[in-house]
Amino acid sequence: MSGFSEDGQWWWDGQAWVATAQVVIPDLPATDRATQLEARVKRYRLLGDANLAAYFVPIDGWSLSSLLAWPWLFTYRRAFRAYREWTLEQFKTAATYLLGPDEPTLAAEVGIYSEILIGKVWGGNAVVVTARHVLILANDSPLGRPRSVLLAAHPSQVELREHAGGILNAYPTILVSAGRQVWTIKGMNGIIQTRPLIAAWWAVASAVRA
């Protein structure tokens, strides 16, 4: 069965140990839920060059009328919520591939955000919490597929906390610390859900320490 070494530096692929930093997550079969969610995402035309400007205005840029249009604002938020659900399903599938079916995901969150005036989408990293691991997985692009492992550690070896970002906490961020390294999972207010993830991590980390 696949799984990581105690120090998180190696991953067993079923035949040999592979350095965690060199693990390449393949395209995995989509679950039924992922297929349903992908159809929703495609309706918003979010799967493309990760430039929302191309989807909502006729030129590569924003106009004042587009920025202030209520229909656009509602579509904008619905699109990112749909993307979040779809990509989280993919990250859960990737975690099962890496850890095996006996270590289910307890909570996960993905970072994705856009500065409205620019329209470019950033993000792509996600944090996954199980009973025995905290994983940070990276997409091959902000709107791509899970492809690599940035961190594999026991819950007691990492710290998760929320950081308010931007004016009125426009970009809530989860900071994941392990040793001297810090990873950021940055999202948009009303879309990223930071507290359930941190609560899940705290519960399993506290149980291990106890």
C-alpha positions as CSV (number, residue, x, y, z in Angstrom):
1,M,0.0,0.0,0.0
2,S,1.2,3.5,-0.8
3,G,2.3,5.7,2.1
4,F,5.0,8.0,3.4
5,S,8.0,7.3,5.5
6,E,8.0,8.4,9.2
7,D,10.0,11.6,8.3
8,G,7.8,12.3,5.3
9,Q,10.8,12.5,3.0
10,W,10.0,9.3,1.0
11,W,6.9,7.8,-0.6
12,W,6.4,4.1,-1.3
13,D,4.9,3.7,-4.8
14,G,4.2,0.0,-4.4
15,Q,7.6,-1.1,-5.8
16,A,10.2,1.4,-4.6
17,W,10.8,4.4,-2.4
18,V,10.6,7.7,-4.2
19,A,11.8,11.0,-2.7
20,T,8.7,13.0,-1.8
21,A,9.9,16.1,-3.7
22,Q,10.0,13.9,-6.9
23,V,6.6,12.4,-6.6
24,V,4.4,13.1,-9.7
25,I,0.7,12.6,-9.1
26,P,-0.8,11.2,-12.3
27,D,-4.1,12.1,-13.8
28,L,-6.5,10.1,-11.7
29,P,-9.9,8.7,-12.6
30,A,-12.6,11.2,-11.8
31,T,-15.1,10.3,-9.1
32,D,-18.8,10.7,-10.0
33,R,-19.0,13.8,-7.8
34,A,-15.9,15.3,-9.5
35,T,-17.6,14.7,-12.9
36,Q,-20.7,16.5,-11.8
37,L,-18.8,19.4,-10.3
38,E,-16.6,19.8,-13.4
39,A,-19.8,20.2,-15.5
40,R,-20.7,23.1,-13.2
41,V,-17.3,24.7,-13.5
42,K,-17.4,24.5,-17.2
43,R,-20.6,26.4,-17.3
44,Y,-18.7,29.4,-15.8
45,R,-15.9,29.0,-18.4
46,L,-13.4,29.0,-15.6
47,L,-11.3,26.2,-17.1
48,G,-8.9,27.9,-19.5
49,D,-6.0,30.3,-19.3
50,A,-6.8,31.3,-15.7
51,N,-7.6,34.8,-16.8
52,L,-11.1,35.8,-15.8
53,A,-10.9,38.9,-17.9
54,A,-11.3,36.8,-21.0
55,Y,-14.6,35.4,-19.8
56,F,-16.5,38.5,-18.7
57,V,-15.4,41.4,-21.0
58,P,-14.7,41.4,-24.7
59,I,-11.1,42.6,-24.4
60,D,-8.2,41.6,-22.3
61,G,-8.9,44.0,-19.4
62,W,-11.7,45.3,-17.2
63,S,-14.1,48.1,-17.9
64,L,-15.8,50.1,-15.2
65,S,-19.3,49.0,-16.4
66,S,-18.2,45.3,-16.1
67,L,-16.7,45.8,-12.7
68,L,-19.9,47.4,-11.3
69,A,-22.4,45.0,-12.9
70,W,-24.3,43.0,-10.3
71,P,-24.8,40.0,-12.6
72,W,-21.1,39.8,-13.1
73,L,-20.4,39.9,-9.4
74,F,-22.8,37.1,-8.6
75,T,-21.4,35.0,-11.4
76,Y,-17.9,35.7,-10.3
77,R,-18.5,34.3,-6.8
78,R,-20.5,31.4,-8.0
79,A,-17.7,30.4,-10.4
80,F,-15.1,30.4,-7.6
81,R,-17.3,28.4,-5.3
82,A,-17.9,25.8,-8.0
83,Y,-14.2,25.6,-8.7
84,R,-13.4,25.2,-5.0
85,E,-15.8,22.2,-4.6
86,W,-14.5,20.6,-7.8
87,T,-10.8,21.0,-7.1
88,L,-11.2,19.9,-3.4
89,E,-12.7,16.6,-4.7
90,Q,-9.6,16.1,-6.9
91,F,-7.3,16.8,-4.0
92,K,-9.1,14.2,-1.8
93,T,-8.7,11.7,-4.6
94,A,-5.0,12.5,-4.8
95,A,-4.6,12.1,-1.0
96,T,-6.3,8.6,-1.3
97,Y,-3.8,7.8,-4.1
98,L,-0.9,8.8,-1.9
99,L,-2.0,7.4,1.5
100,G,-4.3,4.6,0.6
101,P,-8.1,4.1,1.2
102,D,-7.6,3.4,4.9
103,E,-6.6,7.0,5.7
104,P,-9.5,9.2,4.5
105,T,-9.4,12.9,4.3
106,L,-10.8,14.7,7.3
107,A,-10.7,18.2,5.9
108,A,-9.1,20.0,3.0
109,E,-8.8,23.5,1.6
110,V,-7.5,25.0,-1.6
111,G,-6.0,28.4,-2.3
112,I,-7.4,30.4,-5.2
113,Y,-7.9,34.1,-5.5
114,S,-8.2,36.8,-8.1
115,E,-7.6,40.6,-7.9
116,I,-10.6,41.9,-9.7
117,L,-9.0,44.8,-11.4
118,I,-6.4,42.5,-13.0
119,G,-8.5,39.4,-13.5
120,K,-5.6,37.0,-13.2
121,V,-6.1,33.9,-11.1
122,W,-3.5,32.8,-8.6
123,G,-3.3,29.9,-6.2
124,G,-3.3,26.2,-6.8
125,N,-1.9,24.8,-3.6
126,A,-4.1,22.8,-1.1
127,V,-3.7,21.5,2.4
128,V,-5.2,18.1,3.3
129,V,-5.6,16.8,6.9
130,T,-6.0,13.1,7.8
131,A,-5.8,11.3,11.1
132,R,-2.0,10.7,10.5
133,H,-0.8,13.3,8.0
134,V,-0.9,16.9,6.9
135,L,-0.2,17.1,3.2
136,I,0.4,20.2,1.0
137,L,-0.3,19.4,-2.6
138,A,0.3,21.6,-5.6
139,N,-1.5,21.9,-8.9
140,D,0.4,22.1,-12.1
141,S,-1.4,25.5,-12.7
142,P,-3.9,27.6,-10.7
143,L,-6.8,25.9,-12.4
144,G,-5.0,22.6,-13.1
145,R,-4.7,19.1,-11.6
146,P,-2.9,18.0,-8.4
147,R,0.6,17.1,-9.5
148,S,3.2,17.3,-6.7
149,V,3.7,17.0,-2.9
150,L,5.2,20.0,-1.1
151,L,4.9,18.6,2.4
152,A,4.0,15.3,4.1
153,A,4.2,15.4,7.9
154,H,2.5,14.2,11.0
155,P,-0.2,16.6,12.4
156,S,1.9,17.2,15.6
157,Q,4.9,18.3,13.5
158,V,3.1,21.2,11.8
159,E,1.1,24.3,12.9
160,L,-1.9,25.7,11.1
161,R,-3.2,29.2,11.8
162,E,-5.4,31.8,10.0
163,H,-4.0,35.1,8.9
164,A,-6.2,38.0,7.9
165,G,-5.2,39.4,4.5
166,G,-6.1,42.6,2.8
167,I,-8.7,45.3,3.7
168,L,-11.6,43.8,5.6
169,N,-10.0,40.4,5.4
170,A,-10.6,40.2,1.7
171,Y,-8.1,37.4,1.3
172,P,-8.1,35.0,4.3
173,T,-5.0,32.9,4.4
174,I,-4.1,29.6,6.1
175,L,-0.4,29.5,7.2
176,V,1.1,26.1,7.4
177,S,4.4,25.9,9.3
178,A,6.8,23.0,9.5
179,G,10.2,23.7,10.9
180,R,11.5,26.9,9.2
181,Q,9.2,26.5,6.2
182,V,5.9,28.3,5.8
183,W,3.3,27.7,3.1
184,T,0.3,29.9,2.4
185,I,-3.1,28.8,1.3
186,K,-4.7,32.1,0.2
187,G,-8.3,32.5,-0.8
188,M,-11.1,35.0,-1.0
189,N,-13.5,36.0,1.7
190,G,-16.8,34.0,1.5
191,I,-15.2,31.2,-0.5
192,I,-12.3,29.7,1.4
193,Q,-13.3,28.0,4.6
194,T,-10.4,28.3,7.0
195,R,-11.9,27.3,10.4
196,P,-13.2,23.8,9.7
197,L,-9.7,22.8,8.4
198,I,-7.9,24.3,11.3
199,A,-10.3,22.7,13.8
200,A,-9.7,19.3,12.1
201,W,-6.0,19.7,12.3
202,W,-6.1,20.8,16.0
203,A,-8.2,17.8,17.0
204,V,-5.8,15.2,15.5
205,A,-2.7,17.1,16.6
206,S,-3.9,17.3,20.1
207,A,-4.8,13.7,20.2
208,V,-1.3,12.7,19.1
209,R,0.3,15.0,21.7
210,A,-1.9,13.5,24.4
